[in-house]
Amino acid sequence: MTRQEAEQTIQVTSEDPKKKDAKEKEQESKDGASSGAGVNGDAKGKDAKKEDELSEEDLQLKNELEMLVERLKESEKDLYRPALESLRTLIRTSTSSMTSVPKPLKFLRPHYPSLKTIYSSWTSSEDKALFAEILSVLAMTYSDNGHRETLKFRVAARRVGGAEDPGLWGHEYMRHLAAELGEEYNARVLEDDESRQSGDNTDRPSADELLDLALLIVPFSLKHNAEHDAVDLLLELEAIDKLPQFVDKDTYQRTCLYMVSCVNLLVPPDDLLFLRTAHEIYRKHDRFAEAMTIALRLGDPALIRSDFDAAGNPLMRKQLAYMLGRQQVPIEWLQDEDAPIEDSQIVDAINNASLSHHFTSFGKELSVDEPKSLEDIYKSHLDSSNTTLSSTVDSARGNLASTFVNAFVNAGFGNDRLMVGAEEGNSWIYKNKDHGMLSAAASLGMSLLWDTEVGLGHIDKYTYSADENIKAGALMAYGILHSGVRTEMDAALALLTEHVDSKSVPLKISAIVGIGIAYAGSAREDIVPLLLQHVADETAPMEVASLAALSLGFIFVGTSQGEIVPTILQTMMEREPSQLDDKWARFMGLALALLFLGQQDASDATIETLKAIDHPLSKQSQVLVDMCSFAGTGNVLKIQTFLHDCLEHLGTDDKSDDEDGGNEEGPGASGANGASSEQNKDDKEKEKPNDTFQGFAVIGIALVAMGEDVGSEMVLRHMGHLMHYGEPVVRRAVPLALALLNPSNPEVSLLDTLSKYSHDNDLDVAINSILAMGLVGAGTNNARLAQMLRQLANYYHKEPDSLFMVRVAQGLIHMGKGTIGLTPFHTDRQLMSRTAVCGLLATLVSFTEARGFVLDKSHWMLYWLVSAMYPRFLITLDEELKPLPVSVRVGKAVDVVGQAGKPRGIAGFATHTTPVRMGVGERAELADARWLQAGNVLEGISLLYQNPGWSEDD
């Protein structure tokens, strides 16, 4: 160290210590300013910045609120009331944007814990009730970790007395309160009674208090266009039956629309409770058409009759009668023997007596009344010549296919050239062989469909034929002719009864099937002894017994008739296993299932009884009964059950057993042992597990999901997976399930999928896919689909079975020349026709073994589809039931549930003059202000009356 450096060091150390400290502090402050003054300094800076950001008005509000809080902490009780009222006024009058918390709540939030402490020290009084209300509102901004303090303080305010209407605190507060109400109720349900008693639950509200509070929120929600919130809250509290008292003329429509749309998403019994509550609201406001729609959906005879009798207006009664006719409700449900309905127009409407007249008039309006020839459908001139020659090799099969094509295409018009218009002695019937004559004669009933006056005379001459098959076909034609139509003569039953006990099996079967088709859905008790004797008779062939049971299933569909169900179960138990192995036995299981169609849990006892039967038919019947019980409900749990059934790989256990057995024999097993192992292998093949139930489970998935749009879309994805990974029996059923999901609704993506499946290596899959293409496009005249089928006719020109199905599918697409559909849903897709489901299901079940039924000698099974056939028209009539052409807008139906205001229910509409052809998923609205509709939807046969408020100036 140099002398100069030593002198400087001495100088620094000899400085005054106070001056040194001051210099160091000054330096630190400078460093802190330059580096942001650390974390604490940063926080202080932000607080200061916030203080600076507050406007004078906000600062004044904050100071005022803090002063009021301080006043509540003081001991002078006289100041409490004015302070609380000032707080209430400031909170209620605060205005802010919808996206931010009101400023009084924001400024009071830090004081919330101290306010709670003050509140707990007060004694009960009106002041404390007001204090509790204020704390309840403040609790919205404070995370209470599941304590639900908004609800807690609201209940405390009501207990103390003098609590005001909670609606005065605003919409957001009411929504918050409703949410906590639901949470509290669910917590109570989950808790055990014992744990609730042992815990410290003195402050928790009782169930009655929760309900009382909910009944204050419901009217507020209804008045402020939040009907869905009111319904959801009462659903949460299991008190939906309390709703009707709060709904008025301004809110019932939106409320009921929301409730009905929720039904498919609810679990039993909430779904039925919602429907009954909506029905009560509609009846309360004299909306009979809407009430009848729900009564029909419930299938409750007492409710249906009550609605029908309550409608005093003659026009409304006629409209209800047409609704009942469309759903094929038995007229016996609406009248007593002592007091029949006297108005003949109403009786005719319920019995569908005028359906044929309206349909033929509709055809003339659309200029499609002229009969179509087979060439118009096949368009063979567009095909190459070599395939056309090849397709005529199997002429008997070709003529049989042409019989069905002609029957479906010209159905209902009564003027086709092959059957009705054929010259004497040159009938098309004789161009068929043996059993083909039966279907040809029966097709006469299809051509003359619904026309009971003219049809009987045309069919009668064939009943005297010497050929047994022709006579049997004529008997079936009687049944087809009367499908969905009732007459005073009751001709079908009179003509067919004598043949039910015939010694000839074809005559007996035709009479039994004819009665089933003619009286489907009628629930006629006088038919029970006629057919049930064949079900109970153990000596009767399985074919006769099963079809007799199925006809009873058609007639008593969805009624779970008390005499038929035990008889079918007893027959299944008492018959020999070899008889139950018969391919016809599946229809006995289907008959049992149809009796429980739409009955949901009512079938539980029957399913348990079926489990006691030790035969594969038991499992098949269980699946059929279960799927029919929940048809159209969209029940997710049932769909999962059926998916589980589909994914079972039967026979894998047997295979492993074989391998184990081989190992036990040891390596020395040869010679005789080798021969015996070959024998065992053959036996195993014979004893292959019956996997038919898996095919039914696939159809069951579609049957349950088809009433609900979201579920249907999800099921389409499942079907793709089943097609890729499923067993052969599952793959064969997938096209049938797709057809059931979309009858008469040819969506482009679905057509592409079915087109791909129609070229499958498994010919059974291809045949079922071709049928599915016909069902999906039934009655739509879809040009794209028609072209696909023409290409398939070329592709399969050497495969008689496949070509036969292609021809049938071509006939289905042009069904009724594009005027008849197969969809079971109607009345704006709110109702499912049970008879239509019968027809579709019976046909699809027969195709689970197509080569054993339709492609063999039982092709007449295709006529079961007649139960699902109904015109796709909208016809408007005046008060005298005469045709009334009016302008209507027809477009794609739009879901308007829960939308604000009065949204339009259709999109992409076009204006037409009635009568109009309607498609699946379309909706119509009146475009003429001079008229008003009697019903709730414009569909089928709709009655109109003059608008009393309309004038020429309008």
Helices and strands as residue ranges (DSSP letters): H 3-13, H 17-35, H 38-53, H 56-73, G 77-79, H 80-93, H 103-108, G 109-111, H 112-121, H 126-138, G 139-141, H 149-160, G 166-169, H 171-190, H 193-198, H 207-223, H 227-236, G 240-246, H 252-262, G 263-265, H 270-284, H 288-298, H 301-310, H 314-327, G 331-333, H 344-350, H 355-365, H 374-378, G 380-382, H 385-390, H 395-409, G 428-431, H 435-447, H 452-460, G 461-464, H 468-481, H 491-500, H 505-518, G 525-527, H 528-536, H 542-555, H 564-574, H 577-580, H 585-595, G 600-603, H 604-610, H 616-629, H 636-646, H 652-665, H 672-686, H 692-705, H 709-725, H 728-741, H 748-757, H 763-776, H 783-795, H 800-813, G 815-818, E 820-821, E 825-826, E 831-832, H 834-846, G 847-852, G 859-868, E 870-871, E 873-877, E 887-893, E 906-913, E 916-917, E 922-926, E 931-933, E 940-946
